[in-house]
């Protein structure tokens, strides 16, 4: 596994660090934000940061034998300035999955999942601490194994809204995906899926952030009573340094209050995020 994931993660990082450097050069020099300011910006999914998160997830209680599933999500975020009033924030999720047997005879699987790409059009200046963004989201059938993805091209709308007031950040992100007609594997199930991510974060003067969130998904094509997967996650992170770059390190745990048969019961998470702040 390591032989595949490490080069892939390194390649993603090597591509995005120059992008972040160019973005900052285009914006001009400015005073570097404090660690506390960076921590608060990181709580905002559409802030003016180029960031490269590596999120390691261990989901427990998966499959026929209540086994362990491992997911590494590489989730780069790159903001672009469209004009003095609007930004475009590009967000990608590239999953690498090691999964146990989900049903008798299915076997264990390992590979990439479907890539999800989002674009948020967001005002450059927030009003009263309120920040929002809307745009398209799409899912690309890039999985290397049918058990790890939908086999369908899908797209839909996405939106995020949040407010930052003092040390507090609270808000939510939503999207909805449906398969694009006559694309992908015709023998696979249709895609009709919603994603809801409410979050609440508190950041201290020492740049420590305490976060409570959910990453709920609803598969509307599933059998009645098996549509929802709802974890409640609690995480703690701290800003430090990775060479010249700010680095956020964090970890936590989650409990699934709802999941379909064979779904996870609880999870552990570790995340490392390299930050590349931009100028105004």
Phi and psi in degrees as GROMACS dihedral restraints (atoms count N, CA, C in turn):
[ dihedral_restraints ]
;  ai    aj    ak    al  type     phi  dphi    fc
    3     4     5     6     1   -61.9    20    10
    4     5     6     7     1   -35.3    20    10
    6     7     8     9     1   -63.7    20    10
    7     8     9    10     1   -25.5    20    10
    9    10    11    12     1   -89.4    20    10
   10    11    12    13     1   -47.0    20    10
   12    13    14    15     1   -71.3    20    10
   13    14    15    16     1   -41.4    20    10
   15    16    17    18     1   -63.5    20    10
   16    17    18    19     1   -48.7    20    10
   18    19    20    21     1   -61.8    20    10
   19    20    21    22     1   -37.1    20    10
   21    22    23    24     1   -63.6    20    10
   22    23    24    25     1   -46.6    20    10
   24    25    26    27     1   -63.4    20    10
   25    26    27    28     1   -40.6    20    10
   27    28    29    30     1   -64.6    20    10
   28    29    30    31     1   -39.3    20    10
   30    31    32    33     1   -63.9    20    10
   31    32    33    34     1   -43.4    20    10
   33    34    35    36     1   -60.4    20    10
   34    35    36    37     1   -42.7    20    10
   36    37    38    39     1   -66.2    20    10
   37    38    39    40     1   -41.3    20    10
   39    40    41    42     1   -65.4    20    10
   40    41    42    43     1   -30.0    20    10
   42    43    44    45     1   -77.2    20    10
   43    44    45    46     1   -36.0    20    10
   45    46    47    48     1   -84.4    20    10
   46    47    48    49     1   -28.4    20    10
   48    49    50    51     1   -62.1    20    10
   49    50    51    52     1   -45.3    20    10
   51    52    53    54     1   -60.6    20    10
   52    53    54    55     1   -37.5    20    10
   54    55    56    57     1   -59.0    20    10
   55    56    57    58     1   -44.8    20    10
   57    58    59    60     1   -63.5    20    10
   58    59    60    61     1   -38.5    20    10
   60    61    62    63     1   -66.0    20    10
   61    62    63    64     1   -41.3    20    10
   63    64    65    66     1   -64.2    20    10
   64    65    66    67     1   -42.5    20    10
   66    67    68    69     1   -59.5    20    10
   67    68    69    70     1   -42.2    20    10
   69    70    71    72     1   -69.8    20    10
   70    71    72    73     1   -36.5    20    10
   72    73    74    75     1   -64.4    20    10
   73    74    75    76     1   -39.2    20    10
   75    76    77    78     1   -64.8    20    10
   76    77    78    79     1   -31.3    20    10
   78    79    80    81     1   -83.7    20    10
   79    80    81    82     1   -18.0    20    10
   81    82    83    84     1    94.3    20    10
   82    83    84    85     1   162.2    20    10
   84    85    86    87     1   -73.7    20    10
   85    86    87    88     1   147.3    20    10
   87    88    89    90     1  -157.4    20    10
   88    89    90    91     1   166.0    20    10
   90    91    92    93     1   -65.4    20    10
   91    92    93    94     1   136.8    20    10
   93    94    95    96     1   -67.9    20    10
   94    95    96    97     1   136.6    20    10
   96    97    98    99     1   -69.4    20    10
   97    98    99   100     1   154.6    20    10
   99   100   101   102     1   -71.6    20    10
  100   101   102   103     1   167.1    20    10
  102   103   104   105     1   -61.8    20    10
  103   104   105   106     1   -37.7    20    10
  105   106   107   108     1   -63.9    20    10
  106   107   108   109     1   -42.5    20    10
  108   109   110   111     1   -64.3    20    10
  109   110   111   112     1   -39.4    20    10
  111   112   113   114     1   -64.6    20    10
  112   113   114   115     1   -41.1    20    10
  114   115   116   117     1   -61.7    20    10
  115   116   117   118     1   -40.8    20    10
  117   118   119   120     1   -68.6    20    10
  118   119   120   121     1   -38.8    20    10
  120   121   122   123     1   -62.6    20    10
  121   122   123   124     1   -36.4    20    10
  123   124   125   126     1   -67.1    20    10
  124   125   126   127     1   -23.6    20    10
  126   127   128   129     1   -75.7    20    10
  127   128   129   130     1   -10.0    20    10
  129   130   131   132     1  -101.2    20    10
  130   131   132   133     1   113.2    20    10
  132   133   134   135     1   -62.2    20    10
  133   134   135   136     1   -17.6    20    10
  135   136   137   138     1  -125.6    20    10
  136   137   138   139     1    38.3    20    10
  138   139   140   141     1   -78.1    20    10
  139   140   141   142     1   172.6    20    10
  141   142   143   144     1   -86.7    20    10
  142   143   144   145     1    50.5    20    10
  144   145   146   147     1  -119.2    20    10
  145   146   147   148     1   137.4    20    10
  147   148   149   150     1   -87.3    20    10
  148   149   150   151     1   119.7    20    10
  150   151   152   153     1  -132.6    20    10
  151   152   153   154     1   150.1    20    10
  153   154   155   156     1  -128.5    20    10
  154   155   156   157     1    88.0    20    10
  156   157   158   159     1   -83.9    20    10
  157   158   159   160     1   140.1    20    10
  159   160   161   162     1  -118.4    20    10
  160   161   162   163     1   109.6    20    10
  162   163   164   165     1  -109.7    20    10
  163   164   165   166     1   117.0    20    10
  165   166   167   168     1  -102.3    20    10
  166   167   168   169     1   123.8    20    10
  168   169   170   171     1  -123.5    20    10
  169   170   171   172     1   132.7    20    10
  171   172   173   174     1  -115.9    20    10
  172   173   174   175     1   104.7    20    10
  174   175   176   177     1   -94.4    20    10
  175   176   177   178     1   126.3    20    10
  177   178   179   180     1  -109.0    20    10
  178   179   180   181     1   147.4    20    10
  180   181   182   183     1    86.5    20    10
  181   182   183   184     1    29.5    20    10
  183   184   185   186     1   -97.2    20    10
  184   185   186   187     1   140.3    20    10
  186   187   188   189     1    83.4    20    10
  187   188   189   190     1  -165.8    20    10
  189   190   191   192     1   -70.0    20    10
  190   191   192   193     1   -25.2    20    10
  192   193   194   195     1  -115.5    20    10
  193   194   195   196     1    19.4    20    10
  195   196   197   198     1    51.6    20    10
  196   197   198   199     1    53.8    20    10
  198   199   200   201     1   -92.4    20    10
  199   200   201   202     1  -174.1    20    10
  201   202   203   204     1  -100.2    20    10
  202   203   204   205     1   131.9    20    10
  204   205   206   207     1  -113.0    20    10
  205   206   207   208     1   133.4    20    10
  207   208   209   210     1  -112.0    20    10
  208   209   210   211     1   131.7    20    10
  210   211   212   213     1  -131.4    20    10
  211   212   213   214     1   122.8    20    10
  213   214   215   216     1  -103.8    20    10
  214   215   216   217     1   116.5    20    10
  216   217   218   219     1  -102.4    20    10
  217   218   219   220     1   118.9    20    10
  219   220   221   222     1   -95.3    20    10
  220   221   222   223     1   120.1    20    10
  222   223   224   225     1  -130.0    20    10
  223   224   225   226     1    67.2    20    10
  225   226   227   228     1   -65.7    20    10
  226   227   228   229     1   144.5    20    10
  228   229   230   231     1  -128.3    20    10
  229   230   231   232     1   124.5    20    10
  231   232   233   234     1  -131.4    20    10
  232   233   234   235     1   115.1    20    10
  234   235   236   237     1   -89.7    20    10
  235   236   237   238     1   145.0    20    10
  237   238   239   240     1  -125.6    20    10
  238   239   240   241     1   138.6    20    10
  240   241   242   243     1   -88.1    20    10
  241   242   243   244     1   116.5    20    10
  243   244   245   246     1   -83.3    20    10
  244   245   246   247     1   -45.6    20    10
  246   247   248   249     1  -160.2    20    10
  247   248   249   250     1  -168.9    20    10
  249   250   251   252     1   -70.0    20    10
  250   251   252   253     1   -13.2    20    10
  252   253   254   255     1  -109.5    20    10
  253   254   255   256     1   -20.2    20    10
  255   256   257   258     1  -133.5    20    10
  256   257   258   259     1   143.6    20    10
  258   259   260   261     1  -117.8    20    10
  259   260   261   262     1   156.7    20    10
  261   262   263   264     1  -120.4    20    10
  262   263   264   265     1   120.5    20    10
  264   265   266   267     1  -108.0    20    10
  265   266   267   268     1   116.7    20    10
  267   268   269   270     1   -95.6    20    10
  268   269   270   271     1   129.3    20    10
  270   271   272   273     1  -129.4    20    10
  271   272   273   274     1   133.3    20    10
  273   274   275   276     1  -124.9    20    10
  274   275   276   277     1   148.0    20    10
  276   277   278   279     1  -127.0    20    10
  277   278   279   280     1   116.0    20    10
  279   280   281   282     1  -115.7    20    10
  280   281   282   283     1   106.4    20    10
  282   283   284   285     1   -94.8    20    10
  283   284   285   286     1   141.7    20    10
  285   286   287   288     1  -120.1    20    10
  286   287   288   289     1   123.1    20    10
  288   289   290   291     1  -124.9    20    10
  289   290   291   292     1   135.6    20    10
  291   292   293   294     1  -118.9    20    10
  292   293   294   295     1   113.2    20    10
  294   295   296   297     1  -123.4    20    10
  295   296   297   298     1   137.0    20    10
  297   298   299   300     1   -77.4    20    10
  298   299   300   301     1  -179.4    20    10
  300   301   302   303     1   -67.2    20    10
  301   302   303   304     1   122.2    20    10
  303   304   305   306     1   -89.1    20    10
  304   305   306   307     1   -28.2    20    10
  306   307   308   309     1  -143.5    20    10
  307   308   309   310     1   153.2    20    10
  309   310   311   312     1   -53.2    20    10
  310   311   312   313     1   125.6    20    10
  312   313   314   315     1    88.8    20    10
  313   314   315   316     1    -7.9    20    10
  315   316   317   318     1   -76.2    20    10
  316   317   318   319     1   -27.6    20    10
  318   319   320   321     1    77.7    20    10
  319   320   321   322     1   167.4    20    10
  321   322   323   324     1   -82.0    20    10
  322   323   324   325     1   155.4    20    10
  324   325   326   327     1  -137.4    20    10
  325   326   327   328     1   154.0    20    10
  327   328   329   330     1  -148.5    20    10
  328   329   330   331     1   136.7    20    10
  330   331   332   333     1   161.9    20    10
  331   332   333   334     1  -167.4    20    10
  333   334   335   336     1   -85.6    20    10
  334   335   336   337     1   148.8    20    10
  336   337   338   339     1   -96.6    20    10
  337   338   339   340     1  -171.7    20    10
  339   340   341   342     1   -70.3    20    10
  340   341   342   343     1   136.7    20    10
  342   343   344   345     1   -83.2    20    10
  343   344   345   346     1   132.2    20    10
  345   346   347   348     1  -111.2    20    10
  346   347   348   349     1   125.6    20    10
  348   349   350   351     1  -120.9    20    10
  349   350   351   352     1   133.7    20    10
  351   352   353   354     1  -127.5    20    10
  352   353   354   355     1   149.4    20    10
  354   355   356   357     1  -131.6    20    10
  355   356   357   358     1   121.0    20    10
  357   358   359   360     1  -110.7    20    10
  358   359   360   361     1   121.6    20    10
  360   361   362   363     1   -87.8    20    10
  361   362   363   364     1   120.4    20    10
  363   364   365   366     1  -135.8    20    10
  364   365   366   367     1   138.2    20    10
  366   367   368   369     1   -60.1    20    10
  367   368   369   370     1   143.2    20    10
  369   370   371   372     1   -68.1    20    10
  370   371   372   373     1   -33.0    20    10
  372   373   374   375     1  -116.2    20    10
  373   374   375   376     1   125.8    20    10
  375   376   377   378     1   -84.0    20    10
  376   377   378   379     1   157.6    20    10
  378   379   380   381     1  -115.4    20    10
  379   380   381   382     1   118.6    20    10
  381   382   383   384     1    64.5    20    10
  382   383   384   385     1    28.1    20    10
  384   385   386   387     1    81.2    20    10
  385   386   387   388     1    -0.3    20    10
  387   388   389   390     1   -89.1    20    10
  388   389   390   391     1   127.4    20    10
  390   391   392   393     1  -123.3    20    10
  391   392   393   394     1   139.6    20    10
  393   394   395   396     1  -146.9    20    10
  394   395   396   397     1   161.7    20    10
  396   397   398   399     1  -158.4    20    10
  397   398   399   400     1   146.8    20    10
  399   400   401   402     1  -137.0    20    10
  400   401   402   403     1   156.2    20    10
  402   403   404   405     1   170.8    20    10
  403   404   405   406     1  -165.3    20    10
  405   406   407   408     1   -93.9    20    10
  406   407   408   409     1   156.3    20    10
  408   409   410   411     1  -132.8    20    10
  409   410   411   412     1   144.5    20    10
  411   412   413   414     1  -141.9    20    10
  412   413   414   415     1   152.0    20    10
  414   415   416   417     1  -118.7    20    10
  415   416   417   418     1   127.6    20    10
  417   418   419   420     1  -103.4    20    10
  418   419   420   421     1   130.2    20    10
  420   421   422   423     1   -76.6    20    10
  421   422   423   424     1    67.9    20    10
  423   424   425   426     1   -94.1    20    10
  424   425   426   427     1     2.7    20    10
  426   427   428   429     1   -62.0    20    10
  427   428   429   430     1   146.7    20    10
  429   430   431   432     1   -92.7    20    10
  430   431   432   433     1    -1.2    20    10
  432   433   434   435     1  -145.7    20    10
  433   434   435   436     1   133.8    20    10
  435   436   437   438     1   -58.1    20    10
  436   437   438   439     1   -26.7    20    10
  438   439   440   441     1   -77.6    20    10
  439   440   441   442     1    -9.0    20    10
  441   442   443   444     1  -107.2    20    10
  442   443   444   445     1     1.6    20    10
  444   445   446   447     1  -159.8    20    10
  445   446   447   448     1   179.7    20    10
  447   448   449   450     1   -84.8    20    10
  448   449   450   451     1   -25.1    20    10
  450   451   452   453     1    72.6    20    10
  451   452   453   454     1    12.0    20    10
  453   454   455   456     1  -129.3    20    10
  454   455   456   457     1   144.6    20    10
  456   457   458   459     1   -77.8    20    10
  457   458   459   460     1   131.4    20    10
  459   460   461   462     1  -141.4    20    10
  460   461   462   463     1   156.8    20    10
  462   463   464   465     1  -155.4    20    10
  463   464   465   466     1   167.1    20    10
  465   466   467   468     1   174.1    20    10
  466   467   468   469     1  -167.6    20    10
  468   469   470   471     1   -94.4    20    10
  469   470   471   472     1   157.1    20    10
  471   472   473   474     1  -142.3    20    10
  472   473   474   475     1   152.6    20    10
  474   475   476   477     1  -152.7    20    10
  475   476   477   478     1   152.2    20    10
  477   478   479   480     1  -143.3    20    10
  478   479   480   481     1   143.1    20    10
  480   481   482   483     1  -144.9    20    10
  481   482   483   484     1   139.3    20    10
  483   484   485   486     1  -156.0    20    10
  484   485   486   487     1   161.1    20    10
  486   487   488   489     1  -131.0    20    10
  487   488   489   490     1   136.8    20    10
  489   490   491   492     1  -116.0    20    10
  490   491   492   493     1   121.6    20    10
  492   493   494   495     1  -138.7    20    10
  493   494   495   496     1   109.5    20    10
  495   496   497   498     1    62.0    20    10
  496   497   498   499     1  -132.0    20    10
  498   499   500   501     1   -81.5    20    10
  499   500   501   502     1    -3.3    20    10
  501   502   503   504     1   -96.0    20    10
  502   503   504   505     1   142.2    20    10
  504   505   506   507     1  -132.8    20    10
  505   506   507   508     1   127.5    20    10
  507   508   509   510     1  -146.7    20    10
  508   509   510   511     1   146.8    20    10
  510   511   512   513     1   169.6    20    10
  511   512   513   514     1  -156.0    20    10
  513   514   515   516     1  -163.6    20    10
  514   515   516   517     1   155.8    20    10
  516   517   518   519     1  -126.7    20    10
  517   518   519   520     1   137.3    20    10
  519   520   521   522     1  -135.9    20    10
  520   521   522   523     1   151.8    20    10
  522   523   524   525     1  -153.6    20    10
  523   524   525   526     1   164.9    20    10
  525   526   527   528     1  -142.7    20    10
  526   527   528   529     1   130.4    20    10
  528   529   530   531     1  -117.6    20    10
  529   530   531   532     1   135.3    20    10
  531   532   533   534     1  -131.5    20    10
  532   533   534   535     1   149.1    20    10
  534   535   536   537     1   -71.2    20    10
  535   536   537   538     1   146.4    20    10
  537   538   539   540     1   -81.3    20    10
  538   539   540   541     1   132.6    20    10
  540   541   542   543     1   -56.2    20    10
  541   542   543   544     1   137.6    20    10
  543   544   545   546     1    61.4    20    10
  544   545   546   547     1    31.4    20    10
  546   547   548   549     1  -128.0    20    10
  547   548   549   550     1   155.4    20    10
  549   550   551   552     1    78.5    20    10
  550   551   552   553     1  -166.0    20    10
  552   553   554   555     1   -78.3    20    10
  553   554   555   556     1   115.6    20    10
  555   556   557   558     1   -67.9    20    10
  556   557   558   559     1   -16.3    20    10
  558   559   560   561     1   -87.9    20    10
  559   560   561   562     1    -7.7    20    10
  561   562   563   564     1   -86.6    20    10
  562   563   564   565     1   158.8    20    10
  564   565   566   567     1   -65.4    20    10
  565   566   567   568     1   150.8    20    10
  567   568   569   570     1   -63.5    20    10
  568   569   570   571     1   153.5    20    10
  570   571   572   573     1   -99.2    20    10
  571   572   573   574     1   125.2    20    10
  573   574   575   576     1  -153.6    20    10
  574   575   576   577     1    86.4    20    10
  576   577   578   579     1  -136.8    20    10
  577   578   579   580     1   137.6    20    10
  579   580   581   582     1  -112.4    20    10
  580   581   582   583     1   151.2    20    10
  582   583   584   585     1  -131.5    20    10
  583   584   585   586     1   130.2    20    10
  585   586   587   588     1  -127.8    20    10
  586   587   588   589     1   127.3    20    10
  588   589   590   591     1  -132.3    20    10
  589   590   591   592     1    81.9    20    10
  591   592   593   594     1   -76.0    20    10
  592   593   594   595     1   147.9    20    10
  594   595   596   597     1  -148.7    20    10
  595   596   597   598     1   151.5    20    10
  597   598   599   600     1  -140.7    20    10
  598   599   600   601     1   125.9    20    10
  600   601   602   603     1  -134.3    20    10
  601   602   603   604     1   147.1    20    10
  603   604   605   606     1  -128.8    20    10
  604   605   606   607     1   125.0    20    10
  606   607   608   609     1  -113.8    20    10
  607   608   609   610     1   129.0    20    10
  609   610   611   612     1   -89.2    20    10
  610   611   612   613     1   171.2    20    10
  612   613   614   615     1   -63.3    20    10
  613   614   615   616     1   -23.6    20    10
  615   616   617   618     1   -87.0    20    10
  616   617   618   619     1    11.3    20    10
  618   619   620   621     1    66.2    20    10
  619   620   621   622     1    31.1    20    10
  621   622   623   624     1  -100.7    20    10
  622   623   624   625     1   130.3    20    10
  624   625   626   627     1  -116.0    20    10
  625   626   627   628     1   128.0    20    10
  627   628   629   630     1  -105.0    20    10
  628   629   630   631     1   127.4    20    10
  630   631   632   633     1  -131.9    20    10
  631   632   633   634     1   134.0    20    10
  633   634   635   636     1  -120.9    20    10
  634   635   636   637     1   130.1    20    10
  636   637   638   639     1  -153.6    20    10
  637   638   639   640     1   171.4    20    10
  639   640   641   642     1  -133.2    20    10
  640   641   642   643     1   156.5    20    10
  642   643   644   645     1  -132.6    20    10
  643   644   645   646     1    68.4    20    10
  645   646   647   648     1   -81.0    20    10
  646   647   648   649     1   137.1    20    10
  648   649   650   651     1  -123.3    20    10
  649   650   651   652     1   145.9    20    10
  651   652   653   654     1  -127.6    20    10
  652   653   654   655     1   115.4    20    10
  654   655   656   657     1   -95.7    20    10
  655   656   657   658     1   101.3    20    10
  657   658   659   660     1   -76.2    20    10
  658   659   660   661     1    -4.0    20    10
  660   661   662   663     1   -93.6    20    10
  661   662   663   664     1    -6.1    20    10
  663   664   665   666     1   -76.0    20    10
  664   665   666   667     1   166.8    20    10
  666   667   668   669     1   -64.4    20    10
  667   668   669   670     1   154.9    20    10
  669   670   671   672     1   -57.8    20    10
  670   671   672   673     1   132.3    20    10
  672   673   674   675     1    86.7    20    10
  673   674   675   676     1    -3.6    20    10
  675   676   677   678     1  -120.1    20    10
  676   677   678   679     1    16.8    20    10
  678   679   680   681     1   -75.0    20    10
  679   680   681   682     1   -36.5    20    10
  681   682   683   684     1   -99.1    20    10
  682   683   684   685     1   141.5    20    10
  684   685   686   687     1  -125.6    20    10
  685   686   687   688     1   114.3    20    10
  687   688   689   690     1  -131.1    20    10
  688   689   690   691     1   103.7    20    10
  690   691   692   693     1   -95.8    20    10
  691   692   693   694     1   150.9    20    10
  693   694   695   696     1  -112.1    20    10
  694   695   696   697     1   116.8    20    10
  696   697   698   699     1  -109.7    20    10
  697   698   699   700     1   139.3    20    10
  699   700   701   702     1  -124.4    20    10
  700   701   702   703     1   124.0    20    10
  702   703   704   705     1  -136.4    20    10
  703   704   705   706     1   152.6    20    10
  705   706   707   708     1  -129.2    20    10
  706   707   708   709     1   135.5    20    10
  708   709   710   711     1  -138.1    20    10
  709   710   711   712     1   160.2    20    10
  711   712   713   714     1  -142.6    20    10
  712   713   714   715     1   138.3    20    10
  714   715   716   717     1   -83.7    20    10
  715   716   717   718     1   130.9    20    10
  717   718   719   720     1  -138.9    20    10
  718   719   720   721     1  -149.2    20    10
  720   721   722   723     1  -129.3    20    10
  721   722   723   724     1   145.7    20    10
  723   724   725   726     1  -126.5    20    10
  724   725   726   727     1    90.2    20    10
  726   727   728   729     1    62.8    20    10
  727   728   729   730     1  -126.4    20    10
  729   730   731   732     1   -82.0    20    10
  730   731   732   733     1    -7.0    20    10
  732   733   734   735     1  -100.9    20    10
  733   734   735   736     1   140.5    20    10
  735   736   737   738     1   -63.6    20    10
  736   737   738   739     1   145.5    20    10
  738   739   740   741     1  -135.6    20    10
  739   740   741   742     1   131.1    20    10
  741   742   743   744     1  -104.4    20    10
  742   743   744   745     1   126.1    20    10
  744   745   746   747     1  -117.2    20    10
  745   746   747   748     1   135.8    20    10
  747   748   749   750     1  -158.1    20    10
  748   749   750   751     1   167.3    20    10
  750   751   752   753     1  -161.1    20    10
  751   752   753   754     1   168.3    20    10
  753   754   755   756     1   178.7    20    10
  754   755   756   757     1  -164.0    20    10
  756   757   758   759     1  -144.3    20    10
  757   758   759   760     1   162.8    20    10
  759   760   761   762     1  -145.1    20    10
  760   761   762   763     1   152.4    20    10
  762   763   764   765     1  -125.7    20    10
  763   764   765   766     1   133.8    20    10
  765   766   767   768     1   -90.5    20    10
  766   767   768   769     1   110.1    20    10
  768   769   770   771     1   -79.8    20    10
  769   770   771   772     1   -14.0    20    10
  771   772   773   774     1  -153.8    20    10
  772   773   774   775     1   133.2    20    10
  774   775   776   777     1  -159.9    20    10
  775   776   777   778     1   152.8    20    10
  777   778   779   780     1   -72.8    20    10
  778   779   780   781     1   169.1    20    10
  780   781   782   783     1   -55.1    20    10
  781   782   783   784     1   132.6    20    10
  783   784   785   786     1    85.0    20    10
  784   785   786   787     1    -3.6    20    10
  786   787   788   789     1   -79.9    20    10
  787   788   789   790     1   168.9    20    10
  789   790   791   792     1   -71.7    20    10
  790   791   792   793     1   158.1    20    10
  792   793   794   795     1  -106.3    20    10
  793   794   795   796     1   -38.0    20    10
  795   796   797   798     1  -154.3    20    10
  796   797   798   799     1   167.5    20    10
  798   799   800   801     1  -146.9    20    10
  799   800   801   802     1   158.3    20    10
  801   802   803   804     1  -120.6    20    10
  802   803   804   805     1   148.8    20    10
  804   805   806   807     1  -141.2    20    10
  805   806   807   808     1   139.4    20    10
  807   808   809   810     1  -130.6    20    10
  808   809   810   811     1   138.2    20    10
  810   811   812   813     1  -137.7    20    10
  811   812   813   814     1   135.8    20    10
  813   814   815   816     1  -123.0    20    10
  814   815   816   817     1   125.9    20    10
  816   817   818   819     1  -127.8    20    10
  817   818   819   820     1   117.1    20    10
  819   820   821   822     1   -86.5    20    10
  820   821   822   823     1   129.5    20    10
  822   823   824   825     1  -110.6    20    10
  823   824   825   826     1   138.0    20    10
  825   826   827   828     1  -126.2    20    10
  826   827   828   829     1    86.3    20    10
  828   829   830   831     1   -68.1    20    10
  829   830   831   832     1   144.8    20    10
  831   832   833   834     1  -100.5    20    10
  832   833   834   835     1   160.7    20    10
  834   835   836   837     1   -79.5    20    10
  835   836   837   838     1   171.4    20    10
